[in-house]
Amino acid sequence: MDSSKKTAEDAPADEPAADRVTAAGTAAAEDSSTRRRRWLMDTRPLRHPAYRRLWSSTTVTAVGSQLTAVAVPKQIYDITGSSAWVGYSSLAGLVPLVVFALWGGAVADSVDRRKLMLLTNIAIAVTSLLFWVQAFAGAHSVWLLMVLLAAQQAAAGMNAPARSAAIARLVPAEELPAAIALGSTVMQTGLIVGPLLAGVLIPVIGLADLYLIDAIALTATVWAVWRLPALPPLEANGAPVARRGGWREVGAGFRYITAQRILLLSFLADIVAMVFGMPRALFPQLAHTTYASWNEGFALGLLYAAIPIGAVAGGLFSGTFSRAKRHGLMVVIAVCGWGAAITGLGLSGSLWWAAGFLALAGFADMVSMVFRSAILQSVATDDMRGRMQGVFTVVVAGGPRLADLLHGTAGSAFGTRGAVAVGGVLVVVVMLGLAAAFPVFTRYRGA
């Protein structure tokens, strides 16, 4: 009999009664803890000190980074009075993010990932400090802001592949879904708390000090990364090896994706969900027209917040899915769930129903992201993880922006609700088509 299931009656006769009671209480506590983990957030990865340090730093910077994400477009709008310039700044940040995420993935496979994270986090902190300096000095230069934003996004692009690829070296393979869910839950929480906190702080301390708070928060990240173990590139047998990190290696990464069908399909699943089913470009019009009976500002804020709220809920209940073994099937189910929820949004004439469907979509997106990331970390060998994470970063950043163009055009041509509903249906149809065409994906099992 498993000793963890031992009860007071199973104890030897000569065992003291107090010890028998203690054993029974311990067993009951363990059973209760196991039941909670099956439903609530799976926190097993936090037992590993190195991962705990990396995760703890994320809890700080998830909010701090959103302060800068709010402050930059606000300052640009204050200087120019033009939303078009805000859009141009988004492009100015996207291009270096894409380029340096791809290159950073190759570099992350060729150097010590801890050192790369350390250098890029310092660079991000320096740019946040420079943002504060220009705002404090009253520079009022939109071009300076865009240059600083491009530099910061370049550093972030270099940082993201190394940070994500490091996780598989810090936790056992069977705990990867739980570790990814923990990190994503924190990031999604930052998407909710950060903008709200920025809105509260700007009238109190001013816009400039938001940059300073972010810079100070980043010192916690630098300290946490400094205390990580060395993460040099490894051969298949676990021995350190020297590699190059140029654009030829980036090309090798793309060839690797095409040869690994499971990886390719995991990327396609996210592209399908985001390009066809991310209608955020239509939120302002929905708030202004469909939900006009509500306060427009309230309606718009709720629409934007609903998906992150659902994603956080998914993270808090990650125990319900993080132990699933059929990772490919879970991605298919989650993407179809996202599509169904977006269809419900398009058919809904009530703001609260719309928010509910978006929250369900956020929950499904969290599930999809957890298992797509777990597939990437498990299928890709260590010498390719950085490059795969670079592509992952590009897909995650680029998909919603393509969706903005597609949904904005379709919404103008066919109406907002119709465009949203059709997009959700397309997600389900295309994803089921991919699953039927490539059954190897739905059969894929993780560690």
N, C-alpha and C positions, 0 to 999 in steps of 0.2 A: 504493500500500500504506500502511496505517495505520502511522505512525512508531512507535507504541507496540508494534507487533508485530515490529519490525525485529530481526533476528538478526545474529550476527557475519558470516554468509555474505552477507547483504544489504547490508552496509556498502560504501561506495566503496573501490576498491582503494588509493587514496592515503590513506585514513584510518589512523592509527597503530593497531597491533595492540592496544595497551593500551586505546585509546578504544573499539575494537570490542568488547573483552571487557567494558568498563564498560557499554557500551550493552546488550550481551546480558544482563548481570547485572541492570541496571535494568529491562529488559523482563520478565525472569523474575520479579523481585520484584513488579512491578506486576500481572502475571498471577496470582501467588500471593495478593496482597492482594485482587484482584477475586474470586478463588474463595472466600476467607475471608468476604468481605462477603456473598456469595450465601447462605452458610449461617449465619454467626454474627451477632452484633448489628451492625446497620447504624449506624455512628457518624458518618456524613457530616454530620448537623446540628451536631455539636460543632465543626466548622470555623468556624462563624459566632460571633464573640465574644459578641454580645448573647444569643443562645440559650444559649451555654455558661455565661454568668453565671447565667441563670435556672435552668438545669438543675443547676448546682453548688450553688445555694442549696437546691434541693429535696433533694439528697443529705444535707444536714445536718438539715433540718427534718423529713424523712420519719421519722427515728428519734426526734428530740426530741418531735414531736407525739404519738407513741405512748407516750412516758413519761407525759405528762399524761393520755392516754386510759386508761391503766392506773391512774394515781394517783387520779383523781377517783372512779370507782366503788369502789375499794379504801377510800378515806377515808370515803365515804358508808356503806359496809357496816360499817366499824369504828365509826362513830358510832351507827348505828341497829340494827345486827345483823339487818337485813332486806333480802332480795333484792328485795322489792317496791319499796323506796325506790330501789334501783339502777335498776329498770325505769322508775320515775317520772323519774329524772334523764335517762334516754335520751330520753324524751318532751320533757322541758324543753329539751334540746338540739336535737331534731329540728324543733320548731315554728319557732323563730327561724331555723334554717338554711334551711328551705324558704321562709319569707317573704322573708328578706333575699337569698337566692340569686336569686329572681325579680326583686325590685327592683334588686338589684345588677347583674343583667344589663342592665336598662334604663339604669342609671347608667353602666355600662361602655361603652355605645354613645353616651353624650353627653358624656363628659369624657376627659381624657388618662388612658389606662389605666395608665400608669406611676405617675401621681400617686395614683390610686385604690388600686393595689397597695401603694404606699408607706404611705399612711395606714392601710389595713386591716391590714397586717403590723405596724405600730407598735401598733395597738389589740390585736392578738392577743398581742404580746409583753407589753404592759402587763397584760392579764388573767392571763397566766402568772405574772407577777411578783406580782400580787395573790393568786393561788392560793398562792404560796410564803409570802407575808406571813401569811395567815390560818392556814396549817398551822404555820408557825414559832411564831406567837403562841398556838397551841392554842385556836383559836376554837370548835371543835366545834359548828359551826352548819351543819346540812344545808341550810337555806334560803339561807344565804350562798353555799354551794357551788353550789347550783342557779342562783342569780342570776348568779354569775360564769361558770358554764358556758353559760347562755343568751346572755350578752354575748359570750363568745368565739365561740360558734357563729354568732351574728349577724355578727360581723366576718369569720369564715371564709366565710360565705355571700356576703358582699359581695366578698370577695377572689377566690373561685374563678372566677366568670365572666370577670373581667378578666384573670386569670392565664392561663386557657385560651385566651381569644380573642386574646391577645397573640402566641401561637405562630405564627399564620399571617402575622404581620408581621415575624417574625424569621428565618424560613427560607423557601426556595423551595417552591412548591406541590408539586413532585414529591418533596420530602423530608419532607412532613408525616407520613405514616405512620411513618417512622423516628423523627422527633422525638417523636411521641406514644408510641411504644414505649419510647423511652429514659426519658421521664418516668414512665411507668407502671411500668416495671421497678423504678425507684428507690422508688416509693411502695409497691409490693408487697414489696420487700425490707424496707422499714421496718415493714410489718405483721408480718414474721417476727422481725426483729432487735430492734425496739423493745420488745415485750412480754417477750421473753426477757431483754433487758438490764435491764428494770425489775424482773423477778423476782430477778435477781442483785443489783441495787443496793439494793433496799429493806432487806434485812437488814444491809447494810454501812453505808450513809449515811443511811438513813431515808427515809420517804415524802416529806417536805417538800422535800428537795433535788432530787427529780425535777422539780418545777415550776421550780426555779431553773435547772437544766440546760437545760430547754426554752426558758426566757426568754433565756438566753445564746445558745443556738443560733439563735434568731430574729433576733438582731442581724446574723448573717451574711446572712440573707435580706433584711433592710432595706438592708444595704450593697450587695448584688447588685442589688436593684431600683433603688436610687439611681443606679447606674451604667448603667442601661438607657437607650436613646434615648427621646425623647419619642414617645408613641403617641396623638396626638390623633385624634378622630373624623374620618373622611375622606368626601368625596363619591365618587361612582362614578369620577370622573376623577382621584382621588388628592389633591384639594385639601382642606385643612382646612375644617370646617364646624361651626357651633354647633347643638346639639340639646338637647331637654329629656329628663329621665330620670324621669318620673313613672309612676303606675300606668296612665295611658292608654296609655303606650308599652309597658307590660307586656302589656296587652290586644292591642295591635298585633302584638306578638311571637307570641302564640298564633294570631292570624289568619294570620300569615305561615306558621306551621307547617302549618296546614290547607291552605294554597295550594301548599305545596311538598311534593308527595307523597313524594319521596325522603326528605326529612327526617322526615316523619311516620312512615314505615315503619321508619326506623332507630331511632326512639324506641320504636315498638311492638315491635321485635325484642328490645330489652333488657327491656322490661316482660314479654314472654312468657317469656324465659329466667329472669328473676329471680323473678317471682311464682309460676310453676308449678314452677320447678326449683331453687330455693335452699332446701335442707332444714336449714339450720343450727339452727333451733329444735328439731330432733329429735336433734341431736348428743349432748346429755347423756343422753337416754334410750337411744340406740344404744350409748353407752359403758357404760351401767349394765346393759343387758340383752343385746343381740345380741353384744357383744364382752366379756361379763362374765368370760371366761376370762383376759383380760388385766388388767393393773392399770388401774383405771377412770380415774385421772388421766392416765396415759400415753395411753390410748385417746382420751380427750377432747382432749388437746393435739394429738395426731397428726391427728385429724379436722379440727380448726380450722386447723392449719398446712398441710394438704395442698394446699388450693386456692391460697393465696399461693405455695407452692413451685412448683406447676405454672405459675402466671402468670409467676414470675421466669424459669423455664426457657423459657417462650415469648418473653420479652423477650430473653434471651441468644441465642436462635436466630431473632431477628426478621428476619435477612437472608433467611430461607426464604420469608417472605411479604410483607415490607414493600414490595417492588417490584411486587406484583401490581396490575393495572389494573382488574380487575373487582371493584370494592369492594363493590357490592351482593351479588354472588354469594358473596364471601368471608364476609360477615356471615351469610348464610343457612347456609353450610357450617359456620361456627363455632358458631352457635346450635344447629344440629342435632347437632353434635359434643358440645356441652355437655349437651343432652338425653339423648343416647345414654350418655354417661359417668355421668350421674345415675341413669339406669335401671340401669346396671351396679352402681352403689353399692347400690341397693335390692335387687338380686338377690344381692349378695355376703354370705356368712356369715363371711368371713375379714377381719380387721382390715387386713391388708396389702393384700388386693385392694381393700378399700374405700378405703384411702389412695391406692392407685394410680389408681382411677377418679376420685377427687376431684382428684388432680394433673392428670389428663387434662382434667378439666372446667376447672381453672384455666388450662391452656394454651389451651383453646378460648376461654375468656372473655377472655384477653389478645388473641387474634386478633380477636374480635368487637369489643372496645373500641377497638382501634387503627383498624379500618376504619370503625366508627360515628363515631368522632371525626374521622377524615379526611373522611368524607362531610359532617359538620357544618361543618367548617372550609372545605371546598371549595364546597359548595352555598350556604351562607349568605353574603350580602354582608357587607362589613365593618361596615356600619351596623346589622346584625342579629346579628352573632356573639356579642356579649355576652349578649343576651337568649336566644339559643339555648343558650349555655353555662349560663345560669341554669336553663333547663328541664332540660338534661342533668344538672346537679347534683341537681335535685329527683328526677329519675327514678332516678339511681344511688343516692341516699340513701333514697328512699321505697320502691322496689321490694322490696329485701330485708326491710324491716319489714312490708310487706303479706304477704310470703312467710312470715314468722315466724308471723303470725296464721293464715294458711291451712294451713300444714303442721302447726302445733301442734294445730289443730282436727282435721284429717284424720288425724293420727297417733293421736290419742286415740280416734277413731271406727273406724279401719280397721287400725290397727297401723302401726308405724314403717316397716318395710321396704316394705310395700305402698304406703303413702302416697308414699314416695320414688320407687319404681319407676313408679307411675302418673303422678306429676308429671313425671318425665323423658320418658315417652312423650307426654304432652300437649305438652311443649315441641316435640318433633319434629313432631307432627301439625299443631299450630297454625302453626308456622313454615313448614312446607311448604305449608299452605293459603294463608297470606299470599303466599308466593312465587308460587304458581300463580295467585292472584287478581290480583296486581299484578306482571306480568312486567317492567314498566319498572324495578323495583327490582333484579332480578337482572342486567339489562342495563346498569345504570349503571356507567360507567367513570370513574375518577379521573384526576388530572393525570398 
